[in-house]
Amino acid sequence: MATKWQQLIQRRADITQELGGLRETIEKEGRPLTAEEKANADTLMAELESVKGTLAIEERIREELRSLPGHEDENARAERETASRQVGGDSLTPFRNLGEQLIAVRQSAMNPHNPDPRLLGIQAATGASEGVASDGGFAVQTDFSTELLREVHQASILASRARRIPISANANGLKINGVDETSRANGSRWGGVQAYWTAEAGTLTASKPKYRQIELVLNKLTGLYYATDELLQDAAALGAAAGQAFTEEFAFKVDDAMLVGTGAGMPLGIIGHAGTVSVAKETNQPAATVLKANLEKMYARMMASSTPRAEWYIEQSVWPGLFSLVAEVGVGGVPVFLPPGGLSAAPFGMILGRPITPIEQCKALGTVGDIIFGDFSQYITIDKGGIAQASSIHVAFLTDEEVFRWIMRFDGQPIRNSAVTPASGGTDTRSPFVTLATRA
């Protein structure tokens, strides 16, 4: 037998469907409402508002009751029994936002015998232990999990430019064939592919590419978020605060790993990588400076195919040096860098026609990584497709805080494992990633 709560939910759905059908009819027939139809619509709208108001009151009461240890009201019991018969809880209304789910997880930890039935369908593999309330074994609802990961990629400056490959649910890594190319000379492109001009009826010469295996294994990026009891009273505020905090923090750590990651338990960074070119400083170059000659030589070491996509990434302390660069002309000089509109406009401009993007993860002025010329479409990343979460009411019990744990599965590395000798020969190798050596 349906509970009062379920009856209200069903009535709300019936009224909405009836109103939708009425609108569809008049739009199809291209006419206004008749007097009878208008009166019926007014009656339905009044009833809908009444039902919604009653539901709001019922929901508030249910939230208060659920916070009481050991309490299980008629509606919760009926929903739990329904959920236990329907694995996945497909017929239940999903959580409206991330904050609402986090509050439900907290309440299930406080009262493990009466979890929100909507959590049962997204229970983590380890499950939630009735004996240990801190287990909090529930995953983030799928749409929230996916959205959080999407926002991390959007907030990440470097990851958003990389070549991203989502990993399926049953996999923990990826092995793909990459071109093993160390030179652009004849016979070396694509590791051994070569084309020949051949006379009529002449014999064709065979060649083939050489591949290397690129292996990416998902690593865990984790974090803890402390939510005060006051924040836990407001689902919308909790969802917004937690979402923003971890979007920004995870995005920062992903970008940082793409620059300096060791590849051991984390992504492999481009700084110091065998496939990255490092341009030497100029003779007698002062410490902690960036010269016009540095920029010109860095630009010259970028792979030609990557130049249209490459960008300059700088630490903000590099700006003053860029503003003061001049090209000598006779006994005077002209500025090398001027932002659009001059110094009165926003300083974001270009160097040699390529955009400048300041990022926090670049390194201190004068050290490797303070200025990078890179094409991050030549960096490959994998992720699991979501962010997992669990909670504990015990870690910060004395300060009246709930602790939420977040886990993101991610890995990445440069596509090329070595710099490339140009087709013209010489020792100045090229790469999609170019850094400037330390100027101490």
KELOVEX-226148 format. One record per residue (C-alpha): y, x, z; residue in three letters; residue number from 1. Coordinates in Angstrom, 3 decimals. Each point is the difference from the previous one (the first is absolute). Layout:
// residues N
y, x, z, code, pos
Y, X, Z, ALA, NUM
...
//
This chain:
// residues 440
y, x, z, code, pos
0.000, 0.000, 0.000, MET, 1
3.390, 1.369, -0.993, ALA, 2
2.413, 0.929, 2.787, THR, 3
3.578, -1.228, 0.175, LYS, 4
1.200, 3.363, -1.334, TRP, 5
-2.311, -0.153, -2.996, GLN, 6
1.007, -3.625, -0.685, GLN, 7
3.670, 0.995, -0.061, LEU, 8
-0.700, 2.897, -2.348, ILE, 9
-1.915, -2.322, -2.334, GLN, 10
2.730, -2.658, 0.093, ARG, 11
2.639, 2.556, -0.865, ARG, 12
-2.081, 1.116, -2.989, ALA, 13
-0.557, -3.630, -1.133, ASP, 14
3.712, -0.859, 0.157, ILE, 15
0.972, 3.164, -1.877, THR, 16
-2.576, -0.737, -2.693, GLN, 17
1.187, -3.611, -0.337, GLU, 18
3.637, 1.063, -0.344, LEU, 19
-1.002, 2.633, -2.555, GLY, 20
-1.879, -2.596, -2.015, GLY, 21
3.027, -2.302, -0.004, LEU, 22
2.286, 2.764, -1.244, ARG, 23
-2.475, 0.982, -2.698, GLU, 24
-0.148, -3.620, -1.218, THR, 25
3.756, -0.469, -0.399, ILE, 26
0.435, 3.420, -1.620, GLU, 27
-2.770, -0.765, -2.473, LYS, 28
1.506, -3.398, -0.849, GLU, 29
3.537, 1.377, -0.050, GLY, 30
1.543, -2.686, 2.210, ARG, 31
1.606, -0.329, 3.457, PRO, 32
-1.701, -1.486, 3.032, LEU, 33
-0.273, -3.765, 0.164, THR, 34
1.330, -1.749, 3.095, ALA, 35
-3.540, -0.526, 1.273, GLU, 36
-0.954, 3.635, -0.645, GLU, 37
3.161, 1.234, 1.726, LYS, 38
-0.712, -2.124, 3.061, ALA, 39
-3.574, 1.317, 0.090, ASN, 40
1.208, 3.583, -0.359, ALA, 41
2.519, -0.449, 2.839, ASP, 42
-2.765, -1.362, 2.228, THR, 43
-2.292, 2.900, -0.844, LEU, 44
2.738, 2.587, 0.597, MET, 45
0.809, -1.521, 3.392, ALA, 46
-3.667, 0.081, 0.957, GLU, 47
-0.335, 3.582, -1.243, LEU, 48
2.896, 1.130, 2.179, GLU, 49
-1.568, -1.777, 2.979, SER, 50
-3.388, 1.647, -0.625, VAL, 51
1.605, 3.432, -0.378, LYS, 52
1.931, -0.469, 3.225, GLY, 53
-3.136, -1.018, 1.881, THR, 54
-1.883, 2.983, -1.430, LEU, 55
2.758, 2.351, 1.151, ALA, 56
-0.218, -1.364, 3.540, ILE, 57
-3.810, 0.152, -0.057, GLU, 58
0.092, 3.606, -1.241, GLU, 59
2.388, 1.026, 2.775, ARG, 60
-2.216, -1.627, 2.620, ILE, 61
-3.095, 1.647, -1.472, ARG, 62
1.658, 3.429, 0.078, GLU, 63
0.874, -0.425, 3.667, GLU, 64
-3.504, -1.238, 0.861, LEU, 65
-1.700, 2.812, -1.934, ARG, 66
1.828, 2.531, 2.149, SER, 67
-1.742, -1.342, 3.125, LEU, 68
-3.169, 2.000, 0.850, PRO, 69
-3.194, -1.971, -0.585, GLY, 70
1.735, -3.037, -1.495, HIS, 71
-1.426, -1.620, -3.111, GLU, 72
1.532, -3.324, -1.077, ASP, 73
-1.665, -2.650, -2.133, GLU, 74
1.624, 1.150, -3.244, ASN, 75
-0.831, 3.681, 0.505, ALA, 76
-3.599, -0.810, 0.892, ARG, 77
-0.448, -2.187, -3.107, ALA, 78
1.537, 2.670, -2.246, GLU, 79
-2.126, 2.749, 1.522, ARG, 80
-3.147, -2.041, -0.539, GLU, 81
1.023, -0.689, -3.590, THR, 82
0.700, 3.684, -0.584, ALA, 83
-3.379, 0.965, 1.450, SER, 84
-1.679, -2.253, -2.567, ARG, 85
2.138, 1.233, -2.880, GLN, 86
-0.054, 3.785, -0.273, VAL, 87
3.390, 1.241, -1.122, GLY, 88
1.844, -3.083, 1.274, GLY, 89
0.938, -1.001, -3.567, ASP, 90
0.970, -3.547, 1.003, SER, 91
2.446, 1.123, 2.710, LEU, 92
3.707, 0.392, -0.585, THR, 93
0.713, 3.768, -0.291, PRO, 94
2.543, 1.749, 2.177, PHE, 95
3.523, -0.651, -1.212, ARG, 96
1.227, 3.528, 0.600, ASN, 97
-1.081, 3.350, 1.403, LEU, 98
1.678, -0.619, 3.348, GLY, 99
-1.955, -3.217, 0.531, GLU, 100
-3.261, 1.866, -0.586, GLN, 101
0.968, 2.841, 2.354, LEU, 102
0.708, -2.515, 2.749, ILE, 103
-3.378, -1.645, -0.646, ALA, 104
-1.703, 3.406, 0.297, VAL, 105
1.785, 0.626, 3.292, ARG, 106
-1.052, -3.378, 1.385, GLN, 107
-3.611, 0.612, -1.046, SER, 108
0.059, 3.294, 1.899, ALA, 109
1.303, -1.762, 3.121, MET, 110
-2.517, -2.827, -0.344, ASN, 111
-2.977, 1.317, -2.009, PRO, 112
-2.050, -3.161, 0.561, HIS, 113
2.503, -2.047, -1.975, ASN, 114
1.230, 1.926, -3.081, PRO, 115
2.072, -1.719, -2.639, ASP, 116
-2.602, -1.282, -2.534, PRO, 117
2.054, 1.404, -2.854, ARG, 118
-0.756, 3.500, 1.305, LEU, 119
-3.752, -0.499, -0.179, LEU, 120
0.003, -0.023, -3.779, GLY, 121
1.717, 3.406, -0.166, ILE, 122
-1.900, 1.618, 2.847, GLN, 123
-0.400, 3.746, -0.415, ALA, 124
-3.443, 1.512, -0.456, ALA, 125
-0.098, 1.247, 3.599, THR, 126
0.763, -3.465, 1.315, GLY, 127
1.965, -1.015, 3.075, ALA, 128
-1.819, 0.616, 3.239, SER, 129
0.172, -2.688, 2.668, GLU, 130
-0.582, 2.671, 2.584, GLY, 131
2.772, 2.297, -1.203, VAL, 132
3.183, -1.903, -0.777, ALA, 133
1.668, 3.105, -1.380, SER, 134
-2.345, 0.127, -2.997, ASP, 135
2.190, -2.418, -1.952, GLY, 136
-2.421, 0.185, -2.928, GLY, 137
1.929, -2.018, -2.565, PHE, 138
1.286, 1.149, -3.359, ALA, 139
3.407, -0.907, -1.383, VAL, 140
-0.144, -3.215, -2.036, GLN, 141
-0.628, 1.035, -3.612, THR, 142
3.349, -1.073, -1.451, ASP, 143
1.941, 1.686, 2.829, PHE, 144
-2.122, 3.160, -0.332, SER, 145
0.609, 0.215, -3.734, THR, 146
3.704, -0.735, 0.369, GLU, 147
0.420, 2.704, 2.662, LEU, 148
-1.632, 2.563, -2.281, LEU, 149
2.144, -1.123, -2.938, ARG, 150
3.142, 0.395, 2.116, GLU, 151
-1.092, 3.494, 1.078, VAL, 152
-0.289, 1.025, -3.650, HIS, 153
3.376, -1.523, -0.784, GLN, 154
1.670, 1.727, 2.952, ALA, 155
-1.606, 3.338, -0.922, SER, 156
2.145, 1.901, -2.455, ILE, 157
-2.681, 2.396, -1.237, LEU, 158
-3.054, -2.282, 0.322, ALA, 159
1.755, -2.678, -2.041, SER, 160
0.252, 2.496, -2.878, ARG, 161
-3.604, 1.250, 0.241, ALA, 162
-3.017, -1.221, -1.962, ARG, 163
-1.627, -2.475, 2.402, ARG, 164
-3.662, -1.075, -0.081, ILE, 165
-1.157, -2.700, 2.473, PRO, 166
-3.528, 0.499, 1.374, ILE, 167
-2.493, -2.868, 0.221, SER, 168
-1.311, -1.329, 3.310, ALA, 169
-3.346, 1.832, -0.195, ASN, 170
1.389, 3.452, -0.857, ALA, 171
1.557, 2.716, 2.164, ASN, 172
1.154, 2.338, -2.725, GLY, 173
0.252, 0.707, -3.703, LEU, 174
-1.300, 2.639, -2.379, LYS, 175
1.623, 0.197, -3.422, ILE, 176
0.013, 2.516, -2.819, ASN, 177
3.220, 1.917, -0.434, GLY, 178
0.886, 2.272, -2.901, VAL, 179
-0.609, 3.652, 0.888, ASP, 180
2.962, 1.476, -1.863, GLU, 181
1.653, 3.279, 0.930, THR, 182
1.692, 0.855, -3.294, SER, 183
1.684, -1.779, -2.892, ARG, 184
-0.989, 2.734, -2.466, ALA, 185
-2.253, -0.798, -2.992, ASN, 186
-3.547, -0.572, 1.139, GLY, 187
1.057, -0.696, 3.605, SER, 188
1.723, -3.374, -0.165, ARG, 189
-2.062, -2.640, 1.837, TRP, 190
-2.148, 2.932, 1.139, GLY, 191
-1.313, 0.800, -3.486, GLY, 192
1.027, -2.635, -2.566, VAL, 193
1.324, 1.435, -3.252, GLN, 194
0.835, -1.543, -3.350, ALA, 195
-0.145, 1.915, -3.308, TYR, 196
1.577, -0.370, -3.397, TRP, 197
-3.027, -0.302, -2.275, THR, 198
-0.267, 0.290, -3.761, ALA, 199
-1.602, -2.720, -2.099, GLU, 200
-3.779, -0.007, 0.567, ALA, 201
0.456, 2.773, 2.558, GLY, 202
-2.226, 0.317, 3.063, THR, 203
1.362, -1.575, 3.165, LEU, 204
0.235, 2.055, 3.183, THR, 205
-1.117, -1.596, 3.248, ALA, 206
1.826, 0.148, 3.292, SER, 207
-0.171, -1.972, 3.214, LYS, 208
2.063, -0.623, 3.135, PRO, 209
-0.814, 1.542, 3.348, LYS, 210
0.075, -2.160, 3.092, TYR, 211
0.121, 0.612, 3.728, ARG, 212
-0.869, -2.499, 2.689, GLN, 213
2.813, -1.395, 2.137, ILE, 214
-1.300, -1.337, 3.299, GLU, 215
2.086, -2.147, 2.304, LEU, 216
-1.302, -1.174, 3.371, VAL, 217
1.815, -2.649, 2.029, LEU, 218
1.688, 1.412, 3.117, ASN, 219
1.316, -2.018, 2.926, LYS, 220
3.695, -0.287, 0.753, LEU, 221
0.342, -1.666, 3.390, THR, 222
2.727, -1.144, 2.338, GLY, 223
0.620, -1.942, 3.208, LEU, 224
2.684, -2.642, 0.398, TYR, 225
1.160, -1.174, 3.439, TYR, 226
1.263, -3.594, 0.178, ALA, 227
1.750, -1.278, 3.115, THR, 228
-0.938, -3.319, 1.565, ASP, 229
3.391, -1.385, -1.051, GLU, 230
-0.608, 0.893, -3.634, LEU, 231
-3.461, -1.532, 0.172, LEU, 232
1.569, -3.379, 0.706, GLN, 233
1.485, -0.133, -3.498, ASP, 234
-2.491, 0.243, -2.865, ALA, 235
2.633, 0.454, -2.709, ALA, 236
1.787, 2.791, 1.873, ALA, 237
-3.272, 1.750, 0.848, LEU, 238
-1.209, -0.119, -3.611, GLY, 239
3.326, 1.297, -1.341, ALA, 240
0.271, 2.806, 2.561, ALA, 241
-3.609, 1.175, -0.345, ALA, 242
0.066, -0.289, -3.781, GLY, 243
3.211, 1.998, -0.362, GLN, 244
-1.046, 2.656, 2.506, ALA, 245
-3.298, 0.772, -1.674, PHE, 246
1.221, -0.421, -3.545, THR, 247
2.624, 2.685, 0.609, GLU, 248
-2.186, 2.326, 2.087, GLU, 249
-3.046, -0.123, -2.269, PHE, 250
2.220, 0.440, -3.067, ALA, 251
1.593, 3.085, 1.586, PHE, 252
-3.337, 1.582, 0.885, LYS, 253
-1.502, -0.674, -3.437, VAL, 254
2.951, 1.625, -1.786, ASP, 255
-0.033, 2.936, 2.413, ASP, 256
-3.721, 0.590, -0.611, ALA, 257
0.565, -0.092, -3.761, MET, 258
2.354, 2.948, 0.480, LEU, 259
-1.657, 2.123, 2.704, VAL, 260
-3.418, -1.550, 0.695, GLY, 261
-2.842, 2.473, 0.567, THR, 262
-2.681, -2.104, -1.684, GLY, 263
-2.101, 0.155, 3.197, ALA, 264
-0.124, -3.520, 1.440, GLY, 265
3.172, -0.829, -1.901, MET, 266
1.332, 0.066, -3.603, PRO, 267
0.596, 3.325, -1.746, LEU, 268
3.678, 0.852, -0.411, GLY, 269
1.724, 1.610, -2.964, ILE, 270
1.869, 2.704, 1.957, ILE, 271
-2.087, 3.169, -0.101, GLY, 272
-2.608, -1.625, -2.240, HIS, 273
-1.589, 2.138, -2.732, ALA, 274
1.278, -2.408, -2.647, GLY, 275
3.631, 0.280, 1.142, THR, 276
2.399, 2.566, -1.454, VAL, 277
2.270, 1.878, 2.410, SER, 278
3.185, 1.444, -1.509, VAL, 279
1.141, 3.293, 1.563, ALA, 280
3.473, 0.327, 1.478, LYS, 281
2.676, 1.991, -1.798, GLU, 282
0.600, 3.654, 0.793, THR, 283
2.308, 0.320, 3.032, ASN, 284
0.199, -3.781, 0.297, GLN, 285
1.614, -0.998, 3.314, PRO, 286
-2.171, -1.745, 2.549, ALA, 287
-0.139, -3.801, 0.072, ALA, 288
1.605, -0.488, -3.412, THR, 289
-0.846, -1.721, -3.272, VAL, 290
1.463, 1.637, -3.099, LEU, 291
0.560, -1.241, -3.516, LYS, 292
-2.557, 2.565, -1.232, ALA, 293
-2.615, -1.424, 2.428, ASN, 294
0.377, -3.485, -1.495, LEU, 295
-0.136, 1.252, -3.576, GLU, 296
-3.169, 2.000, 0.625, LYS, 297
-1.665, -2.861, 1.858, MET, 298
0.761, -2.317, -2.905, TYR, 299
-1.469, 2.540, -2.445, ALA, 300
-3.291, 0.123, 1.942, ARG, 301
-0.607, -3.781, -0.190, MET, 302
-2.745, -1.042, -2.425, MET, 303
1.595, -1.394, -3.140, ALA, 304
-2.103, -3.165, 0.156, SER, 305
1.187, -0.667, 3.565, SER, 306
3.705, 0.689, -0.488, THR, 307
0.899, -3.609, -1.000, PRO, 308
-1.500, -1.264, 3.294, ARG, 309
0.928, 2.853, 2.347, ALA, 310
2.570, -0.429, 2.778, GLU, 311
1.800, 2.312, 2.397, TRP, 312
-0.869, -0.599, 3.659, TYR, 313
2.285, 1.642, 2.529, ILE, 314
0.626, 0.287, 3.735, GLU, 315
3.484, -1.336, 0.677, GLN, 316
1.273, 3.403, 1.162, SER, 317
-0.290, 1.090, -3.660, VAL, 318
2.867, -2.322, -1.040, TRP, 319
2.917, 2.310, 0.950, PRO, 320
-1.493, 2.818, -2.065, GLY, 321
-0.360, -2.265, -3.028, LEU, 322
3.583, -1.227, 0.301, PHE, 323
1.329, 3.575, 0.005, SER, 324
-2.004, 1.329, -2.976, LEU, 325
2.149, 1.222, -2.900, VAL, 326
-0.681, 1.419, -3.449, ALA, 327
2.161, 3.008, -0.810, GLU, 328
2.234, -0.464, -3.021, VAL, 329
2.232, 3.006, -0.697, GLY, 330
1.797, 0.860, 3.209, VAL, 331
-0.459, -3.514, 1.419, GLY, 332
-2.769, -2.523, 0.222, GLY, 333
-0.941, -3.657, -0.237, VAL, 334
-2.080, -2.067, 2.447, PRO, 335
-3.706, -0.126, -0.798, VAL, 336
-0.634, -3.212, 1.910, PHE, 337
2.268, -3.016, 0.175, LEU, 338
-1.265, -3.390, 1.162, PRO, 339
0.762, -3.061, -2.157, PRO, 340
3.680, -0.868, 0.492, GLY, 341
0.778, 3.302, 1.682, GLY, 342
0.059, 0.639, 3.749, LEU, 343
1.469, -3.448, 0.665, SER, 344
-3.260, -1.655, -1.106, ALA, 345
-3.537, 0.006, 1.372, ALA, 346
-1.402, 3.553, -0.200, PRO, 347
-3.342, -0.901, -1.552, PHE, 348
0.043, 1.645, -3.410, GLY, 349
-2.036, 2.267, -2.239, MET, 350
-0.769, 3.647, -0.498, ILE, 351
-0.645, 0.934, -3.630, LEU, 352
-0.460, -3.673, -0.826, GLY, 353
-2.630, -0.758, 2.664, ARG, 354
0.660, -2.175, 3.109, PRO, 355
0.563, 1.385, 3.496, ILE, 356
-1.739, -1.742, 2.913, THR, 357
0.627, 1.191, 3.576, PRO, 358
-3.049, -0.492, 2.260, ILE, 359
-0.535, 0.800, 3.668, GLU, 360
-3.327, 1.709, -0.641, GLN, 361
1.558, 2.890, -1.927, CYS, 362
0.268, 3.188, 2.046, LYS, 363
2.914, 1.866, 1.602, ALA, 364
2.587, 1.626, -2.246, LEU, 365
-1.121, 3.463, -1.078, GLY, 366
-3.739, -0.663, 0.381, THR, 367
-2.626, -1.038, -2.530, VAL, 368
0.253, -3.744, -0.529, GLY, 369
3.735, -0.430, 0.575, ASP, 370
0.312, -0.789, -3.704, ILE, 371
-2.922, -1.133, -2.171, ILE, 372
-0.140, -0.835, -3.695, PHE, 373
-3.021, -2.250, -0.360, GLY, 374
-1.799, -2.580, -2.109, ASP, 375
-2.017, -2.021, 2.509, PHE, 376
-1.765, -1.984, -2.701, SER, 377
-2.162, 3.153, -0.028, GLN, 378
-1.103, -0.699, 3.579, TYR, 379
-2.909, -2.378, 0.601, ILE, 380
-0.488, -2.175, 3.097, THR, 381
-2.696, -2.376, 1.234, ILE, 382
0.128, -2.653, 2.721, ASP, 383
-2.392, -2.562, 1.429, LYS, 384
2.188, -2.983, -0.830, GLY, 385
1.182, -1.022, 3.457, GLY, 386
1.013, 1.008, 3.511, ILE, 387
-2.307, -0.752, 2.936, ALA, 388
1.175, -0.879, 3.498, GLN, 389
-1.357, -0.384, 3.530, ALA, 390
1.620, -0.474, 3.397, SER, 391
-0.234, 0.710, 3.705, SER, 392
1.572, -1.689, 3.030, ILE, 393
-0.982, 2.861, 2.348, HIS, 394
1.580, 3.176, -1.417, VAL, 395
3.513, -0.989, 1.143, ALA, 396
-0.906, -2.647, 2.563, PHE, 397
2.435, 1.231, 2.668, LEU, 398
2.981, -0.261, -2.345, THR, 399
-0.985, -3.484, -1.200, ASP, 400
-0.570, 1.111, -3.595, GLU, 401
-2.632, -0.697, -2.629, GLU, 402
-1.223, 2.907, -2.131, VAL, 403
-0.924, -0.509, -3.635, PHE, 404
-1.886, 2.639, -1.956, ARG, 405
0.430, 0.319, -3.767, TRP, 406
-2.259, 1.902, -2.414, ILE, 407
0.728, 0.766, -3.649, MET, 408
-2.593, 1.694, -2.239, ARG, 409
1.633, 2.331, -2.530, PHE, 410
-0.457, 3.266, -1.897, ASP, 411
1.690, 1.856, -2.815, GLY, 412
0.309, 3.298, -1.853, GLN, 413
1.673, 1.519, -3.069, PRO, 414
-1.887, -0.744, -3.209, ILE, 415
0.216, 3.611, -1.238, ARG, 416
-1.572, 2.782, 2.060, ASN, 417
1.899, 2.860, -1.641, SER, 418
3.226, 0.766, -1.782, ALA, 419
-0.215, 0.162, -3.796, VAL, 420
0.739, 2.911, -2.322, THR, 421
2.315, -1.200, -2.798, PRO, 422
-1.181, -0.105, -3.613, ALA, 423
2.463, 2.783, -0.830, SER, 424
-1.686, 2.299, 2.514, GLY, 425
1.803, 2.034, 2.635, GLY, 426
-0.253, 0.043, 3.778, THR, 427
2.371, -2.869, 0.799, ASP, 428
-2.519, -2.726, 0.720, THR, 429
0.978, -3.674, -0.028, ARG, 430
-0.814, -2.849, 2.364, SER, 431
0.906, -3.629, 0.797, PRO, 432
1.174, 1.323, 3.406, PHE, 433
2.554, 2.796, 0.413, VAL, 434
1.371, 1.371, 3.272, THR, 435
2.493, 2.726, 0.901, LEU, 436
-1.154, 2.993, 2.060, ALA, 437
1.437, 0.704, 3.447, THR, 438
3.539, 1.407, 0.071, ARG, 439
0.233, 1.742, 3.362, ALA, 440
//
